[in-house]
Amino acid sequence: MTTDPLLVFDRTTLRRRRERAARRWGDQAFLKREIASRVVERLDDVRRTFPLALDLGCHGDEIAATLGPDSPVDALVRADIGLGFAQAAQGPTVVADEEALPFAPRSFDLVLSAMSLHWVNDLPGTLIQIGRILKPDGLFLAGMLGGGTLWQLREALTAAESEIEGGLSPRVSPFADLRDAAGLLQRAGFALPVADSETIDVEYPGALALMRDLGTMGESNLVAERRRGFSRRSTLLRAAQLYDERFARPSGRVEASFEVLFLHGWAPHASQPKPLRPGSAAHRLAEALETTEFNAGEKAERR
């Protein structure tokens, strides 16, 4: 139990789970591969090369595999909180915590991250660190799980726990919302910040198969104030039953939704476009709309 409002996630447990996940990652990498490919796709719109890039939270080297031999990245450094993933990477790798980046300022031309930053406690602080290790006019691109992730599981667990145990505990981790993402980039000092979201729907044979997959991936509940010890078997079975009843597809399988927030921002540089000063417009909006302009406080007469 913690009283620190910034310590939402138990990152000591995250490190242990990441080590276990690395041993069997090949069978569980489908979601990471999909998110990594969508992050790298966004590089297609950037007409430049990047001499040195960082893959923050590399897992099984999915970013590197997606970039391929003809990528705009000349050299890629990997970083992961899990030693097992770092040892398996096919290139220069550092064991590093996203909350305490061990890189010098202005080290990288590009920082990529896929399916890693959603476990960071102080996301604004980590974004500030990422901005510092980027060279001026360097690019940051990331895909992280958002607040709409696994809403079906959250609903089923809430209903089952209320019914059987008469109370609730944090069972599905809270993640950032899209409406906050661009603001966080701007607060961290990024220029031209952009955030958008996509939903990836995955079908499973049933809710229990989904829960097993989350555990094997190291993506199960990491809320620091979660209930310790084993969950009641009756609660989990009831949650699985409710999930299968409410979210079954015509195929007989169930659907799980993963919301992915995509973050895009540049380290500031003098060459980048700047917003116009207030009052510097050469033409009035009223003229373009062929209407009448009123000063603040004036009321238009109805005609």
C-alpha positions in Angstrom: 0.0 0.0 0.0 1.3 3.5 -0.9 0.3 7.0 -0.1 2.3 8.6 -2.8 -0.2 9.8 -5.5 2.5 9.4 -8.2 3.1 5.7 -7.5 0.1 4.2 -9.3 1.9 1.2 -10.7 4.1 -1.4 -8.9 7.2 -1.3 -11.2 9.1 -3.8 -9.1 6.5 -6.4 -10.0 6.6 -5.1 -13.6 10.3 -5.9 -13.8 9.7 -9.5 -12.5 6.8 -10.1 -14.8 8.8 -8.7 -17.8 11.5 -11.2 -17.0 9.0 -14.1 -17.0 7.4 -12.8 -20.2 10.8 -12.8 -22.0 11.1 -16.6 -21.6 8.0 -17.3 -23.8 7.6 -14.0 -25.7 7.5 -15.5 -29.2 4.0 -16.9 -28.5 2.6 -13.7 -27.0 4.1 -10.9 -29.2 1.1 -10.4 -31.5 -0.1 -7.2 -29.9 3.3 -5.7 -29.5 4.0 -6.5 -33.2 0.8 -4.8 -34.3 1.5 -1.6 -32.2 5.1 -1.5 -33.3 4.1 -1.7 -37.0 1.6 1.2 -36.6 4.2 3.3 -34.8 6.8 2.7 -37.6 4.1 3.4 -40.3 4.0 7.0 -39.0 7.6 7.4 -40.1 6.5 7.1 -43.7 5.2 10.7 -43.5 8.6 12.1 -42.3 10.9 12.7 -45.3 14.3 12.5 -43.5 16.8 10.1 -42.1 17.7 9.6 -38.5 21.4 8.8 -37.8 20.7 7.4 -34.2 17.4 6.2 -32.8 16.3 4.7 -29.5 13.7 2.0 -29.1 12.4 2.6 -25.6 10.8 -0.7 -24.2 12.1 -3.0 -27.0 10.6 -6.3 -25.8 11.4 -8.8 -28.5 12.9 -6.3 -31.0 9.6 -5.7 -32.8 10.4 -2.1 -33.7 13.7 -3.2 -35.3 12.0 -6.0 -37.2 9.4 -3.6 -38.6 11.9 -1.0 -39.6 13.7 -3.5 -41.8 16.9 -3.0 -43.8 15.6 0.0 -45.8 14.5 2.1 -42.9 15.4 5.8 -42.4 17.2 4.9 -39.2 21.0 4.4 -39.6 21.6 2.9 -36.1 19.2 1.7 -33.4 19.8 1.4 -29.7 17.4 -0.7 -27.7 16.4 -0.2 -24.0 14.2 -2.4 -21.8 13.5 -2.7 -18.1 13.8 -6.5 -18.4 17.2 -8.1 -18.6 15.8 -11.1 -20.5 14.6 -8.9 -23.4 17.8 -6.9 -23.4 19.9 -10.0 -23.7 17.8 -11.4 -26.6 17.9 -8.1 -28.7 19.8 -8.2 -31.9 21.8 -5.0 -31.4 23.2 -2.6 -28.9 20.9 -2.7 -25.8 20.7 -1.1 -22.4 18.7 -2.3 -19.4 17.0 0.9 -18.4 13.9 2.1 -16.5 11.7 4.5 -18.5 11.3 6.6 -15.3 15.1 7.2 -15.0 16.6 7.3 -18.5 20.5 6.8 -18.4 21.2 8.8 -21.6 23.0 12.1 -22.1 21.1 15.1 -23.3 20.8 15.5 -27.0 21.9 11.9 -27.7 19.2 10.8 -30.2 17.7 12.0 -33.5 14.6 9.8 -32.9 12.9 8.0 -30.0 10.4 5.3 -30.7 8.3 3.4 -28.1 5.6 0.8 -28.5 3.5 -0.7 -25.7 5.7 0.4 -22.9 4.9 3.9 -21.5 1.5 2.9 -20.2 3.2 1.5 -17.1 5.0 4.7 -16.2 4.0 6.4 -13.0 5.1 9.9 -13.8 4.3 10.1 -17.5 4.9 13.9 -17.8 8.3 13.4 -16.1 9.3 10.6 -18.5 8.2 12.7 -21.5 10.4 15.6 -20.2 13.3 13.1 -20.0 12.7 11.9 -23.6 12.6 15.5 -24.8 16.0 16.1 -23.1 17.7 13.2 -24.8 16.5 14.2 -28.2 18.7 16.5 -30.4 17.0 19.8 -31.5 14.4 18.9 -34.2 14.5 15.3 -33.1 11.3 13.3 -33.3 9.4 11.3 -30.6 6.9 8.7 -31.8 5.1 6.3 -29.4 2.2 3.9 -29.2 0.9 3.2 -25.6 -2.2 1.6 -24.2 -5.0 4.1 -23.4 -7.9 4.4 -21.0 -10.4 2.5 -23.2 -8.2 -0.7 -23.0 -10.0 -3.8 -21.8 -13.2 -2.0 -20.9 -15.1 -5.3 -21.3 -12.9 -7.0 -18.7 -13.2 -4.1 -16.3 -17.0 -4.2 -16.6 -17.2 -8.0 -16.0 -14.8 -8.0 -13.0 -16.7 -5.1 -11.4 -20.0 -6.8 -11.8 -18.6 -10.2 -10.5 -16.8 -8.7 -7.5 -19.9 -6.6 -6.5 -22.1 -9.6 -6.7 -19.9 -12.1 -4.8 -17.7 -10.1 -2.5 -19.9 -7.0 -1.9 -17.1 -4.6 -2.8 -14.6 -3.5 -5.3 -10.8 -3.4 -5.6 -8.6 -2.1 -8.5 -8.3 -5.0 -10.9 -7.7 -3.4 -14.3 -5.0 -0.8 -14.5 -5.9 2.8 -15.3 -4.3 4.4 -18.3 -4.1 7.8 -19.9 -7.0 9.3 -22.0 -6.6 10.7 -25.4 -7.9 14.1 -24.3 -4.9 14.4 -22.0 -2.2 13.0 -24.3 -1.5 16.0 -26.6 -1.6 18.3 -23.5 1.1 16.1 -21.8 3.3 16.4 -24.8 2.9 20.2 -24.8 3.6 20.4 -21.1 6.8 18.4 -21.6 8.1 21.0 -24.1 7.5 19.2 -27.4 6.8 21.3 -30.5 4.0 20.5 -32.9 2.4 17.9 -30.5 -0.1 15.5 -32.0 -2.1 12.6 -30.4 -4.6 10.2 -31.9 -6.0 6.9 -31.0 -6.9 3.6 -32.7 -8.7 0.5 -31.2 -7.4 -3.0 -31.8 -10.0 -5.6 -31.3 -8.8 -9.1 -30.5 -10.9 -12.3 -30.4 -10.3 -15.0 -27.8 -11.9 -18.4 -27.2 -13.2 -17.0 -23.9 -12.5 -14.6 -21.0 -10.2 -17.1 -19.2 -8.0 -17.3 -22.3 -7.7 -13.5 -22.3 -6.7 -13.5 -18.6 -4.0 -16.1 -19.2 -2.7 -14.2 -22.2 -2.4 -11.0 -20.2 -0.5 -12.8 -17.5 1.9 -14.4 -19.9 2.5 -11.1 -21.6 3.3 -9.4 -18.3 0.3 -7.1 -18.8 -2.0 -8.0 -16.0 -3.0 -5.7 -13.2 -0.1 -3.6 -11.7 -2.0 -1.1 -9.6 0.1 -0.5 -6.5 -3.1 -0.6 -4.3 -4.5 -3.7 -5.8 -5.7 -6.5 -3.5 -2.7 -8.7 -2.5 -2.9 -12.4 -2.6 -4.9 -14.6 -4.9 -8.3 -13.6 -6.2 -11.3 -15.7 -5.2 -11.8 -18.5 -7.7 -15.5 -17.9 -7.6 -15.1 -14.2 -8.4 -12.9 -14.9 -11.4 -15.2 -17.7 -12.7 -18.2 -15.5 -12.4 -16.4 -12.6 -14.2 -15.5 -15.0 -17.0 -19.1 -16.2 -17.2 -20.4 -12.6 -17.4 -17.7 -11.7 -20.0 -18.6 -14.6 -22.2 -22.3 -13.8 -21.9 -22.0 -10.1 -22.6 -19.3 -9.9 -25.2 -19.6 -13.0 -27.3 -19.1 -12.6 -31.1 -21.2 -14.4 -33.8 -18.2 -16.7 -34.1 -18.7 -17.9 -30.5 -15.5 -16.2 -29.4 -15.3 -13.1 -27.2 -13.8 -9.7 -28.1 -11.2 -7.7 -26.1 -10.5 -4.1 -27.1 -7.1 -2.4 -26.7 -7.1 1.4 -27.2 -3.7 2.6 -28.4 -2.7 6.2 -28.1 -0.2 7.4 -30.6 2.0 10.4 -29.5 4.0 12.5 -32.0 6.2 15.5 -31.0 9.4 17.3 -32.0 12.2 18.6 -29.9 12.1 22.4 -30.4 14.2 24.0 -33.1 14.4 27.4 -34.7 13.5 26.1 -38.1 10.1 24.8 -37.0 6.8 26.6 -37.8 5.7 29.1 -35.2 2.1 30.2 -34.3 1.2 33.7 -35.3 1.1 36.4 -32.6 -2.4 37.3 -31.5 -3.8 40.2 -33.5 -1.3 39.7 -36.4 -3.8 38.3 -38.9 -3.9 40.2 -42.2 -7.6 39.6 -42.8 -10.6 39.4 -40.6 -12.6 36.2 -40.2 -15.9 38.2 -40.6 -14.8 39.2 -44.1 -14.1 35.6 -45.1 -17.5 34.6 -43.8 -19.2 37.6 -45.3 -20.8 38.5 -42.0 -20.8 41.3 -39.5 -18.2 41.5 -36.7 -19.3 42.5 -33.2 -17.0 43.6 -30.3 -17.2 41.6 -27.0 -20.3 42.6 -25.1 -22.2 43.8 -28.1 -25.4 42.0 -29.1 -26.4 41.4 -32.6 -29.9 42.5 -33.6 -32.2 39.8 -34.9 -33.2 40.4 -38.5 
